[in-house]
Amino acid sequence: MSQDQKIVLLATTNSGKRAEFRRLLPPDIHVLTLDDFGLTLPPEDGTTFAETASAKACFAASRAGMLAIADDSGLEVDALGGAPGLHSARYAGDGASDVSNREKLLTALRDVPEPERTARFRCAVAMADASGLVAVAEGTCEGVITTSPVGEHGFGYDPLFRLACGRTMAELLPEEKNQISHRAKAYQALLPALLSMLASTIDSSHGESR
């Protein structure tokens, strides 16, 4: 690869997130993944989305020796005291499928009327280099939980998350979702710092080659 190429390691093993992240980043940034380095993230033990995202980014950056970004996100349902929250991906148990997680959520909310099914998606995204954490940004998206899944796009809880426009997140085309999603907001907030770090990396490589 050219030393002028912008390269970042995306620390995720979730195929849905990977595809979404690639669309969120500028096209001139070459994205590597954990698979390119044969890396597997350690178990998550953060107490907030920001802590978990930071741990993922720092782990990936230190092991790969390059700039890395990672996210942690989840669904917070007010009627459930903020659950599934940090456990969103494994709400129905370790290794649970999206369908199993959605079914458990609908069961938990079975007797809750729709006006009280308010919820939000929350995302924290972190960036780190080999020396440690560089920056963290967060984003949220408000909605309500439906009584049955609607829509064919997205992943996770998207088919159950109805937005103020009346459509679920899964009814949005990818380009529409990337205008309003919690993940898009977090990445847009982090983007200036990411571009600055990538530019600094290129400048440093030029200096070393002189």
Protein Blocks (a to p, Z undefined) as FASTA:
>chain_A
ZZkbccdddddfbfklmmmmmmmpcfklccddfklnopacdddfbfbfklmmmmmmmmmm
mmnopacdddddddddfkloopakjmmmmmnoghiafklmmmmmmmmmmmpcfklmgccd
ddddddddfkbcfbdcdddddddddfbdedjehehjlmmmccfkopafklpcfklmmmmg
mklmmmmmmmmmmmmmmmmmmmmmmmmmZZ
